[in-house]
Amino acid sequence: MNQTLLVELLTEELPPKALKALSVSFASTIFEELQQEGFLGEASQKEIFATPRRLAFAISHVAQKSQDKSIRVKVLPVAIALDASGNPTPPLEKKLATLGFPDIGIADMERDHDGKTEFFFHTYTAPGSPLAESLQAALEKAIRNLPSPKLMTYQRPDGRTVEFVRPAHSLLALHGTEIIPAEVLGLTSGRMTQGHRFLSEGFIAIADARDYEAALKTEGKVIAGFDARKDKIRSELTEKAKDDQVLMPESLLDEVTALVEWPVVYECNFEPVFLSVPQECLILTMQTNQRYFALTDAEGRLRSRFLIVSNMETSTPERIITGNERVIRPRLSDAQFFYEQDKKRRLEDRLAGLANVVYHSKLGSLQQRMARVRIIAVGIAESLMLDTALVDRAAWLAKADLLTDMVGEFPELQGIMGSYYARYDGEPEEVALAITEQYRPRFAGDTLPETQTGTILALADKVEALTGIWGIGLHPTGDSDPFALRRHALCILRILIEKRLPLSLRDILARAVNVLALNTSFKDPTAELVQFMMERLRGLLRDRGYKFDLVDAILTQNPDRFDSLLERLDAVSAFSTLPEAESLVAANKRISNILKKSSIRAGMVQTDLLVEPSEQKLYTQISEIRPDASAKFADGDYTESLKLLARLRDDVDGFFTDVLVMDEDLRLRNNRIALLTELHGMMNQVADLSRLSI
């Protein structure tokens, strides 16, 4: 009989940040084991439940007994199993006894080849196993394989020592209305669970596995589904926020969801005087230390009211509210103290302390590193003909806030606090903004720096890190990338591409290599880095939806600048849709093959050697189109430059139909190679069209 299977392990409070992973692992392992054993059908579905005190799941359409299996066993080679007279040998009788088939004879087996040798095979039907037996094994495996780095060792009341994530109190296992006998962690299965610690009467008997979620909700004041609780919290936070915006990052929502079984949202307040502290500090304090949800107004300014998610529902929540307000006050006071203390000392007065901060044993102190970044940044600014004074000042002060009390308490605020302190010190606004923007983009999809100074500083910082770490032999290997060099490479590429910076990648790397070359542990990594970054660039462009052949057509030319890269890709994409594209791409491939095989060094085309009408016409067309195509290319209008090539299709086709390129007359041959070389260069200014698949 197919019924719903319900399993619940009731425990002490589980680690909130690990709860979701634990619940998924617990349910998925048992689901997969039962599926392999043949207890589940196509209609079987699992539903995962997870609360601070329980790991549970329900699987629909679970059979009470697994399906019978037909098993084919290889017994012995025929040559060993039979003697010269065709009678069974002692080895065969021994083998059959070992396999558990002492009573079968030769007539009960089949003879077949395994590819090399003729064997005796025996096919039999193994009866299905009972659910209890397989569930026991699956439970043991699921508990053994839980993704928990640390286990607690504790004693059961009977004196047995047990290891688990947290002490476990009961095991529930039902198949429909029937208890499935099982025993793990010193617990014997039953039908009892417990509701909310304070809002329920305690123990709840589950009559039917399908009633579990509803019974916990109505009788136990527990919302068993993780996502259901999370949705309820999100909805109540939004409702309580009213006209304000509630800051609810997913990681905080997940953690709070893992801390409560019956979530209720209450509004609290703190003294407005604390709003004089940078709001990032207050927000981080509330989220990190207390798991509170900050509120901002329509302009993004922090409000002095905030929201909490409690595990207690009451008509008189005053004590809960005042208790949380009392708890947050010292935290905000600490942030205010750090901020006021930090302002007493200018950023530039802290710079000497960077000499005592080791960046890397082979690359010196943080002060030495920032001296290198400063040189690189100023050099980039000079290349772009920008004001070097602001860049130099921003690079000089960039890491000073690492020595402040606030960043020491909250490392996540590096750069952000530097901007606040720079403004307080009277630094130019662009310098202050650059101190924050140097860390952008922090992750995939993050915004790029907005100011010119911030853009240059971010680029210089990441180039120095990538070149320096790689140059001392610590490049990424496999999945290991402890210095986030892949991320640095992608950040550099994004800045160069999206900011349309007319900079040479090799020139930027050369600036970093020059300032690092004095280090005896450093080896110039330019060649490896260029290849590494091209691989990252291919992936970046593919992730943005560009087809492989389009990307290949551009990158095969080994571009050193990326400011026009997206325009080139779009132009090639547009060209590939033209009706003339297929013919021109085929011709381009043919030209490329001819030129590769030719050892002739092409010179200028000599018009008096153009003897065939088709080559004369092609030369005339090239001469007419080339000035416009070159002008469009120089103006960055790559789409129009490529579209002009479409006018050559008939003449190119005619040339290959009527003209023998490898003519016996060496002068004609050389001249035709020169003509094709000129055409090839014109066709491949924007991209290597031979790489397109049309």
Secondary structure, DSSP 4 states (H G I P E B T S, - for coil): --EEEEEEEEESPPPTTTHHHHHHHHHHHHHHHHHHTT-B-TT--EEEEEETTEEEEEEEEE-SBPPPEEEEEEEEEHHHHB-TTSPBPHHHHHHHHHHT-TT--GGGSEEEE-SSSEEEEEEEEEPPPBHHHHHHHHHHHHHHT---S--EEEE-TTS-EEEESS-EEEEEEEETTEEPP-EETTEEEESEEE--TTTS-SEEE-SSGGGHHHHHHHHH-----HHHHHHHHHHHHHHHHTTSEE---HHHHHHHHTT-SS-EEEEEE--GGGGGS-HHHHHHIIIIII--EEEE-TTSPEEEEEEEEES---S-THHHHHHHHHHHHHHHHHHHHHHHHHHTS-SGGGGGGGGGSEEETTTEEHHHHHHHHHHHHHHHHHHTT--HHHHHHHHHHTTGGGGSHHHHH-GGGTTHHHHHHHHHTT--HHHHHHHHHTT---STTPPPP-SHHHHHHHHHHHHHHHHHHHHTT---BTTB-TT-HHHHHHHHHHHHHHTT----HHHHHHHHHHHHTTSTT----HHHHHHHHHHHHHHHHHHTT--HHHHHHHHTT--S--TTHHHHHHHHHHHHTSTTHHHHHHHHHHHHHHHHH---------GGG--SHHHHHHHHHHHHHHHHHHHHHHTT-HHHHHHHHGGGHHHHHHHHHH--TT-SSHHHHHHHHHHHHHHHHHHTSSS-GGG---
